[in-house]
Amino acid sequence: MRHEFPDYAAYDWSLSRLPHQTPPRGDWTTWLILGGRGAGKTRAGAEWVRAAVGGGVDGPGDANARREPRARAVALVAETYADAREVMIEGPSGIRAVAAPLDRPDYEASRRRLVWPNGAVAYAFSAEDPDGIRGYQFDAAWSDELCKWRYPEATWSNLQLALRLGERPRQIATTTPRPMALLKRLMAAQTTALTRATTYDNRDNLSDAFFTEIAALFEGSALGRQELMGEVIDETPGALWTWSMIEAARIAVAPPLSRVVVAVDPPATAAPGADECGLVAAGLGEAGETRVGYVLADWSAGGLSPRQWAERTVAAYHEFEADRIVVEVNQGGDMARAVIAQIDPAAPVSGVYATRGKRLRAEPVAALYEQGRVRHVGAFPALEDQMTSYAGPGANSGARSPDRLDALVWALSELMLKPAAPRPGVRRLS
C-alpha cells in the first residue's frame, strides 16, 4: 500500500517570506507591522504565532531561532469575534491554513480557542469586549487590525496586563495605520520593533486587476498613502476634522441621554458599486449649560436595496430606543418615507432636504467638535476616515461619496443645531 505524505517544504515559511514578514532581531517586546491593504500582514502574524508555539521552522538567520521555551498560551485579538475566526484562524492566510498537517491546531468554536497537538492553546478575543480578556494570562499575543478596534485603549491595556507568563512575553500587532494615539505611542516605544510594508511589496501574490482597477483610483491621494502605502496620515489639507479632535472626543460609555435620533442618507441606487447607505445613531446629553452630543453607532452599509436599508434603519431605531428617524429626501422623499413606513408604520420620520453643499452643511457640525461638544462612544473607523479625509468637492479624487459623514451631519444637526421641543424623561443606554 502506497502512502502519500505532504510536502513539508511547502510549509517552510523561511523559504518564501518577504523581508517585512521576517521577525526582527533584537530584544523587542512588540513587533508592530504597519502595512497597506494586502501587504501580507495577516500571513506574517499567523506564521509568527505558528513559530511561537513550535509548529513552524524559524529561518537560520533569525536571532531567536529555536529559542526555548515556546509559547504555550496565546491571545488572538481582533476587531470582532467573527474577524478572529474568519481572518486570524480560518482565513486563507490564517493560523490553520499555514500550519503543516501534523501541526495543525483544532478550533473549538464553543470555547473560541485553538488547541495544537503539542498542547499549546490560543484564545480568541474581540476588541468590542475589552473585559473579555480579564482573568486570562498569556506568554504571547497577536493583535490584528489594531487601528480598527472599537475600544483600543481598554482592549490594549487589558491585553498587556494578561501578558505575564514565561521569561519574556512577546506580541505582534498587524494593522493598516491610522493616526490614533495608541498607535503613535507604540511606534515611539523603545520596546517596539517597527516594520513597514506597502501593498506593492506583496504584488506577486495579489491580483493584477486589483492594481489596475482598484488601487489606481487611490494612488497619489491621502487615502491611498494610508491604505496602500501604509503611511500614518495625520491630517488632510482642508479637512474639517483632524484625528486629534476625534481622539479628544472619544469615550467608552454614553451617559444618560435626553434624546436619540437615527439619521439615514439613502443611496440613489442599489446597483453594484453604488454609494453606501449612511446610517448613524446619535444622542443628546441631559439638559445643562452646555449640551453635548454623543455618536452612538455607525450602521452604514453598501449594496442595500430600499427595503434592506429601511429594515436596517428601523432596526437601529429600536436598538437605540430613538425618538425619531431623520432621512435625507433629495433622492425620492416620498419613496424614502413610504419604504420606512412599510417596515414600521409607527416610527416617526422627519425628512431633511439638502439645499447646500456637503462641506457647507458639515461646517457647523465640525465647529461643535472644536468646541468640545461632541463625543464618540467607542471608535468608528470608516466614519472617522471620511471625517478626516473629506476636504470638499474635487479634493478627494477616487474617493466615494461621504455618506457616513452625511448621516452624522444630519443626526447632530437635528439634535444640536435646530430648536427642539422639550422631551420629558432621560434615556439610559444599557
C-alpha positions as CSV (number, residue, x, y, z in Angstrom):
1,M,0.0,0.0,0.0
2,R,1.4,3.4,-1.0
3,H,1.2,6.2,1.5
4,E,1.0,9.9,0.4
5,F,3.0,12.3,2.6
6,P,2.6,16.1,2.5
7,D,5.3,18.2,1.0
8,Y,6.6,19.8,4.2
9,A,9.0,22.0,2.2
10,A,5.9,23.9,1.1
11,Y,5.3,24.8,4.8
12,D,8.8,26.1,5.4
13,W,7.9,29.8,5.7
14,S,11.6,30.8,5.8
15,L,11.8,29.9,2.1
16,S,9.1,32.2,0.8
17,R,8.5,35.0,3.2
18,L,9.3,38.6,2.3
19,P,11.7,40.9,4.2
20,H,8.8,42.7,6.0
21,Q,7.4,39.3,7.1
22,T,10.7,38.2,8.8
23,P,10.8,38.5,12.6
24,P,13.2,41.3,13.6
25,R,16.4,40.8,15.5
26,G,17.0,42.4,18.9
27,D,15.4,42.5,22.3
28,W,11.9,43.7,21.5
29,T,8.6,43.1,23.2
30,T,6.2,44.2,20.5
31,W,6.7,43.6,16.8
32,L,4.5,46.2,15.0
33,I,3.8,45.7,11.3
34,L,2.3,48.7,9.6
35,G,1.2,47.8,6.1
36,G,-1.1,48.7,3.2
37,R,-4.1,46.5,2.2
38,G,-2.9,43.1,1.0
39,A,0.7,43.7,2.2
40,G,0.8,40.2,3.8
41,K,0.3,41.3,7.4
42,T,-2.1,38.5,8.3
43,R,0.2,35.9,6.9
44,A,3.1,37.3,8.9
45,G,1.0,37.3,12.1
46,A,-0.2,33.7,11.6
47,E,3.3,32.4,10.8
48,W,4.7,34.2,13.9
49,V,2.2,32.5,16.1
50,R,2.9,29.2,14.4
51,A,6.6,29.5,15.1
52,A,6.0,30.8,18.6
53,V,4.1,27.7,19.7
54,G,6.7,25.4,18.0
55,G,4.7,24.5,14.9
56,G,7.0,26.2,12.4
57,V,10.6,26.5,11.5
58,D,12.4,29.8,12.1
59,G,14.9,30.9,9.5
60,P,18.5,30.1,10.3
61,G,19.4,33.8,10.3
62,D,16.8,34.7,13.0
63,A,18.3,35.8,16.3
64,N,15.6,33.9,18.1
65,A,15.6,30.7,16.1
66,R,14.7,27.6,18.1
67,R,14.8,29.5,21.3
68,E,13.0,27.9,24.3
69,P,10.7,28.0,26.0
70,R,8.0,28.1,23.3
71,A,4.7,29.9,23.9
72,R,2.0,27.7,25.5
73,A,-0.8,30.3,25.9
74,V,-1.5,32.8,23.2
75,A,-4.1,35.6,22.9
76,L,-5.6,36.4,19.5
77,V,-7.3,39.8,19.5
78,A,-9.4,41.1,16.5
79,E,-11.9,43.8,15.8
80,T,-14.7,41.3,16.4
81,Y,-15.0,37.6,17.4
82,A,-16.1,36.9,13.8
83,D,-12.9,38.5,12.5
84,A,-10.8,36.5,14.9
85,R,-12.2,33.3,13.5
86,E,-12.7,34.2,9.8
87,V,-9.4,36.1,9.3
88,M,-6.9,35.1,12.0
89,I,-7.8,31.5,12.5
90,E,-9.7,30.1,9.5
91,G,-8.8,32.6,6.8
92,P,-6.7,31.8,3.7
93,S,-3.7,33.3,5.5
94,G,-4.8,32.3,9.0
95,I,-3.2,30.1,11.5
96,R,-4.9,26.8,10.5
97,A,-4.2,27.5,6.8
98,V,-0.4,28.0,7.2
99,A,0.1,25.0,9.5
100,A,1.6,21.8,8.3
101,P,-1.0,18.9,8.5
102,L,0.5,17.2,11.5
103,D,1.0,20.5,13.4
104,R,-2.5,22.0,12.5
105,P,-4.4,23.1,15.6
106,D,-8.1,22.2,16.1
107,Y,-10.6,25.1,16.6
108,E,-13.1,24.6,19.4
109,A,-15.8,27.1,18.5
110,S,-17.7,26.7,21.7
111,R,-14.7,27.9,23.7
112,R,-13.3,30.2,21.0
113,R,-9.9,28.6,21.2
114,L,-7.3,26.8,19.1
115,V,-5.5,23.7,20.5
116,W,-2.2,22.5,19.0
117,P,-1.1,18.8,19.1
118,N,1.8,19.8,21.3
119,G,-0.6,21.2,23.9
120,A,-0.3,25.0,23.2
121,V,-3.6,26.9,23.3
122,A,-4.7,30.2,21.8
123,Y,-7.9,32.0,22.8
124,A,-9.8,34.5,20.5
125,F,-10.9,37.8,21.8
126,S,-12.9,40.8,20.4
127,A,-12.0,44.5,20.8
128,E,-15.7,45.1,21.2
129,D,-15.4,43.3,24.6
130,P,-12.3,44.6,26.3
131,D,-13.2,43.0,29.7
132,G,-13.3,39.6,28.0
133,I,-9.5,39.4,28.3
134,R,-9.7,39.8,32.1
135,G,-8.8,36.6,34.1
136,Y,-6.6,35.1,31.4
137,Q,-2.8,35.1,31.2
138,F,-0.5,34.5,28.2
139,D,3.1,34.4,27.1
140,A,2.4,35.6,23.5
141,A,-0.3,37.5,21.7
142,W,-1.3,38.6,18.2
143,S,-3.4,41.7,17.7
144,D,-4.8,42.2,14.2
145,E,-6.1,45.5,12.7
146,L,-5.4,47.4,15.9
147,C,-6.5,50.7,14.3
148,K,-10.0,49.4,13.7
149,W,-10.7,48.4,17.3
150,R,-13.8,49.9,18.8
151,Y,-12.2,50.3,22.3
152,P,-8.4,50.3,21.5
153,E,-7.1,51.8,24.8
154,A,-9.1,49.5,27.1
155,T,-8.5,46.4,25.0
156,W,-4.8,47.0,24.7
157,S,-4.4,47.8,28.4
158,N,-6.2,44.5,29.4
159,L,-4.0,42.6,27.0
160,Q,-0.8,44.0,28.4
161,L,-1.9,43.1,31.9
162,A,-2.5,39.5,30.7
163,L,0.9,39.1,29.1
164,R,2.6,37.9,32.2
165,L,3.7,34.3,31.6
166,G,7.1,33.0,30.8
167,E,10.5,34.6,30.8
168,R,9.9,37.1,28.0
169,P,6.3,37.5,26.8
170,R,6.1,38.9,23.3
171,Q,3.5,40.0,20.9
172,I,2.9,41.0,17.3
173,A,0.5,43.7,16.1
174,T,-0.5,43.9,12.5
175,T,-2.5,46.8,11.1
176,T,-3.2,49.3,8.4
177,P,-2.2,52.5,10.2
178,R,-4.5,55.4,11.2
179,P,-3.2,58.3,13.2
180,M,-4.5,57.2,16.6
181,A,-2.9,57.9,19.9
182,L,-2.3,54.3,20.9
183,L,-0.5,53.6,17.6
184,K,1.7,56.6,17.9
185,R,2.7,55.5,21.4
186,L,3.6,52.0,20.2
187,M,5.6,53.4,17.3
188,A,7.6,55.5,19.7
189,A,8.2,52.9,22.4
190,Q,11.8,51.6,22.8
191,T,10.5,48.1,23.2
192,T,8.8,48.1,19.8
193,A,10.3,46.7,16.6
194,L,8.6,48.6,13.8
195,T,8.2,47.1,10.3
196,R,6.6,48.9,7.4
197,A,5.2,47.4,4.2
198,T,3.2,48.6,1.2
199,T,0.6,46.9,-0.9
200,Y,3.1,46.8,-3.7
201,D,5.6,44.8,-1.7
202,N,3.3,41.8,-1.9
203,R,2.3,42.4,-5.6
204,D,3.3,39.0,-6.8
205,N,0.6,37.4,-4.5
206,L,-2.2,39.8,-5.5
207,S,-4.4,40.1,-8.5
208,D,-3.4,42.3,-11.4
209,A,-6.9,43.5,-11.6
210,F,-6.7,44.9,-8.1
211,F,-3.9,47.2,-9.1
212,T,-5.4,48.3,-12.4
213,E,-9.0,48.8,-11.3
214,I,-8.9,49.5,-7.6
215,A,-5.5,50.7,-6.4
216,A,-5.1,53.0,-9.3
217,L,-8.1,55.0,-8.1
218,F,-6.4,55.9,-4.9
219,E,-2.8,56.3,-6.0
220,G,-1.4,59.8,-5.1
221,S,-4.3,60.6,-2.7
222,A,-4.0,60.9,1.1
223,L,-6.3,57.8,1.4
224,G,-4.1,55.9,-0.9
225,R,-1.0,56.8,1.1
226,Q,-2.7,55.3,4.1
227,E,-4.4,52.3,2.6
228,L,-1.8,51.3,0.0
229,M,1.5,52.7,1.3
230,G,0.8,52.1,5.0
231,E,1.7,55.6,6.0
232,V,0.3,57.4,9.0
233,I,-1.6,60.4,7.6
234,D,-2.1,62.9,10.3
235,E,-4.2,65.5,8.5
236,T,-5.7,66.0,5.1
237,P,-5.3,69.6,3.9
238,G,-8.6,71.4,4.0
239,A,-10.4,68.7,6.0
240,L,-12.8,70.0,8.7
241,W,-11.8,67.3,11.2
242,T,-8.4,66.2,12.5
243,W,-7.6,63.0,14.2
244,S,-6.6,64.9,17.3
245,M,-10.1,66.3,17.5
246,I,-11.7,62.9,17.2
247,E,-9.3,61.2,19.7
248,A,-10.1,64.0,22.2
249,A,-13.8,63.3,21.8
250,R,-13.5,59.5,22.4
251,I,-15.2,57.9,25.4
252,A,-16.1,54.4,26.4
253,V,-19.7,54.7,27.7
254,A,-22.5,57.2,27.0
255,P,-24.1,59.0,29.9
256,P,-27.9,59.3,30.4
257,L,-29.4,60.9,27.2
258,S,-32.4,63.1,26.8
259,R,-32.9,62.4,23.0
260,V,-31.7,59.8,20.5
261,V,-32.1,60.0,16.7
262,V,-31.2,57.7,13.8
263,A,-30.2,59.6,10.6
264,V,-30.1,57.9,7.2
265,D,-28.7,59.0,3.9
266,P,-30.2,56.6,1.4
267,P,-28.2,55.6,-1.7
268,A,-29.6,56.7,-5.0
269,T,-29.4,53.1,-6.4
270,A,-28.7,49.6,-5.2
271,A,-26.6,48.7,-8.2
272,P,-23.1,47.1,-7.7
273,G,-20.6,49.8,-6.8
274,A,-23.2,52.3,-5.7
275,D,-22.7,54.6,-2.8
276,E,-23.2,53.3,0.7
277,C,-26.3,53.9,2.8
278,G,-25.2,56.3,5.6
279,L,-26.8,55.3,8.9
280,V,-25.7,56.9,12.2
281,A,-27.3,56.9,15.6
282,A,-26.6,59.8,18.0
283,G,-27.9,61.1,21.3
284,L,-28.1,64.3,23.3
285,G,-27.0,64.7,26.9
286,E,-29.1,65.8,29.7
287,A,-30.1,69.5,29.9
288,G,-27.4,71.8,31.3
289,E,-25.4,74.9,30.4
290,T,-23.6,73.1,27.6
291,R,-25.4,70.3,25.7
292,V,-23.2,67.5,24.4
293,G,-23.9,65.2,21.5
294,Y,-22.9,61.5,21.5
295,V,-22.2,59.5,18.4
296,L,-23.5,56.0,19.4
297,A,-23.2,53.8,16.3
298,D,-22.4,53.7,12.6
299,W,-24.5,51.1,10.9
300,S,-23.8,52.3,7.4
301,A,-23.5,49.6,4.7
302,G,-23.3,49.2,1.0
303,G,-25.2,47.2,-1.6
304,L,-28.6,47.6,0.1
305,S,-32.0,47.7,-1.7
306,P,-34.5,50.3,-0.5
307,R,-36.3,47.7,1.7
308,Q,-32.9,46.5,3.1
309,W,-31.8,49.9,4.1
310,A,-35.2,50.7,5.6
311,E,-35.1,47.5,7.6
312,R,-31.7,48.4,8.9
313,T,-32.8,51.9,9.7
314,V,-35.8,50.7,11.7
315,A,-33.7,48.1,13.5
316,A,-31.3,50.9,14.6
317,Y,-34.3,53.0,15.7
318,H,-35.5,50.2,18.0
319,E,-32.0,49.1,19.1
320,F,-31.1,52.6,20.4
321,E,-34.7,53.4,21.5
322,A,-34.6,56.5,19.3
323,D,-37.1,59.3,19.3
324,R,-37.1,59.9,15.6
325,I,-35.7,58.8,12.2
326,V,-34.1,61.6,10.2
327,V,-33.9,60.8,6.4
328,E,-32.4,62.8,3.6
329,V,-35.1,63.1,1.0
330,N,-33.2,64.5,-2.0
331,Q,-33.3,61.1,-3.6
332,G,-37.1,60.5,-3.7
333,G,-38.5,61.9,-0.5
334,D,-41.9,60.2,-0.7
335,M,-40.3,56.9,-1.5
336,A,-38.0,57.1,1.5
337,R,-40.8,57.8,3.9
338,A,-43.0,55.1,2.3
339,V,-40.5,52.3,2.5
340,I,-39.8,53.0,6.1
341,A,-43.5,53.1,6.8
342,Q,-43.8,49.6,5.2
343,I,-41.4,48.3,7.9
344,D,-42.7,50.2,10.9
345,P,-45.8,52.5,10.3
346,A,-45.4,53.9,13.8
347,A,-41.8,55.1,13.5
348,P,-41.7,58.9,13.4
349,V,-39.8,60.2,10.4
350,S,-38.5,63.6,9.6
351,G,-37.4,64.5,6.1
352,V,-34.4,66.8,5.5
353,Y,-33.6,68.3,2.2
354,A,-30.0,69.3,1.2
355,T,-30.1,72.8,-0.2
356,R,-26.3,73.4,0.4
357,G,-23.2,71.5,-0.5
358,K,-21.8,68.8,1.8
359,R,-19.0,71.0,3.1
360,L,-21.3,73.9,4.0
361,R,-23.6,71.5,5.8
362,A,-20.7,69.9,7.7
363,E,-19.0,73.1,8.9
364,P,-21.4,73.9,11.8
365,V,-21.1,70.3,13.0
366,A,-17.3,70.4,12.8
367,A,-17.5,73.6,14.9
368,L,-19.3,71.6,17.6
369,Y,-16.3,69.2,17.7
370,E,-13.9,72.2,18.0
371,Q,-16.0,73.4,21.0
372,G,-15.7,70.0,22.7
373,R,-19.4,69.4,22.4
374,V,-19.4,66.0,20.7
375,R,-18.2,62.6,22.0
376,H,-17.7,59.4,20.1
377,V,-18.7,56.4,22.2
378,G,-16.0,54.0,21.0
379,A,-14.4,54.0,17.6
380,F,-16.0,54.2,14.2
381,P,-13.0,53.7,11.8
382,A,-14.9,54.0,8.5
383,L,-16.9,57.1,9.6
384,E,-13.8,58.7,11.1
385,D,-11.8,58.1,8.0
386,Q,-14.4,60.0,6.0
387,M,-14.5,62.8,8.5
388,T,-10.7,63.3,8.5
389,S,-10.2,62.9,4.7
390,Y,-13.1,64.8,3.2
391,A,-12.0,68.2,2.1
392,G,-14.8,69.2,-0.2
393,P,-15.9,68.6,-3.8
394,G,-13.0,67.9,-6.1
395,A,-10.5,67.4,-3.2
396,N,-10.9,63.7,-2.8
397,S,-10.2,62.2,-6.2
398,G,-11.1,58.5,-6.3
399,A,-13.0,58.5,-3.0
400,R,-16.6,57.5,-2.7
401,S,-19.3,60.0,-1.6
402,P,-19.0,60.5,2.2
403,D,-22.4,59.0,3.0
404,R,-21.5,58.1,6.6
405,L,-20.4,61.7,7.1
406,D,-23.7,63.0,5.7
407,A,-25.7,60.8,8.1
408,L,-23.5,62.1,11.0
409,V,-24.2,65.7,10.0
410,W,-27.9,65.1,9.7
411,A,-28.1,63.4,13.2
412,L,-26.1,66.0,15.1
413,S,-27.8,68.9,13.2
414,E,-31.2,67.5,14.3
415,L,-30.1,67.2,17.9
416,M,-27.9,70.3,18.4
417,L,-28.4,72.9,15.6
418,K,-32.2,73.3,15.4
419,P,-34.8,74.2,18.1
420,A,-36.4,71.2,19.6
421,A,-39.4,70.8,21.7
422,P,-38.5,69.7,25.2
423,R,-38.9,66.0,25.8
424,P,-39.6,64.5,29.2
425,G,-37.5,61.8,30.7
426,V,-33.9,60.6,30.4
427,R,-32.7,57.9,28.1
428,R,-30.3,55.5,29.6
429,L,-28.4,53.1,27.3
430,S,-28.0,49.6,28.7
